[in-house]
Amino acid sequence: MTQAIRTTTAEPLPLPEGIEGVVADWSSDQRAFKNVPWAKAMMWIFLLSDTFIFSSFLISYMTVRMSTTEPWPNPSEVFALTMFGHKIPLILIAIMTFVLISSSGTMAMAVNYGYRKDRVKTFWLMLITAALGATFVGMQAFEWTKLIVDEGIRPWGNPLGAAQFGSSFFMITGFHGTHVSIGVLFLIIIARKVLRGDFDHGRPGFFTGRKGKYEVVEIMGLYWHFVDLVWVFIFAVFYLW
């Protein structure tokens, strides 16, 4: 009797047709993430969570702007620069956008040369990307200084109109600028590792992938392209609307 019970309980319940393969795929990380490094999968998960945060910020901005009863400042006038005796609207923002989009191109080239195992070109392209990112942050610091000193805009107040303008601006651009600053730091760290040959020799340490693989450069590229893409939405929603 005991033997019969053991035999019965040991038999697995049959799964419906088609479900068995799905369960097998997702119950085994080796099959669900086949040939995908864990660091790359985790970066995608991080970027997905960051997408929700930036989306919340932009949706909140649009909600506040459409619901406020106070006049909303015109971004073309607020972010205009006086050059050659004339006020040019959004000229600084346009240059910042061009610089950041250009850095996305150099980052893509760095990933390309990384998988070709060309250490020198990868190093210089990552360094150029970091320099463009640092230039963007520097121009953003100039923009902040101009608004705070010249226009008197603060996170808690705005003499030009709706008080929410200042809080929205500093929150959204500050959060994005922090991402760019962190990216510049990591670009320099990884570029140094590329030049030393850490990825070719599998030297142990932080941000070092499998021997002979330049996956970390690609992962850094994913982060940088995400930061650039987010700026495009910020540019369209905050500055052009």
Buried (B, 14 or more C-beta within 10 A) or exposed (E): EEEEEEEEEEEEEEEEEEEEEEEEEEEEEEEEEEEEBEEBBEBEEEBEEBEEEBEEBBEBBBEBBEEBEEEBBEBBEBBBBEEEEEEEBBBBBBBBBEBBBBBBBBBBBBBBBBEEBBBEBBBBBBBBBBBBBBBBBEBBEEBBEBBBEEBEBBBEEBEBBBBBBBBBBBBBBEBBBEBBBEBBEBBBBBBEBBBBEBBBEEEEEEBBBEEEBBBBBBBBBBBBBBBBBBBEBBBEBBBEE
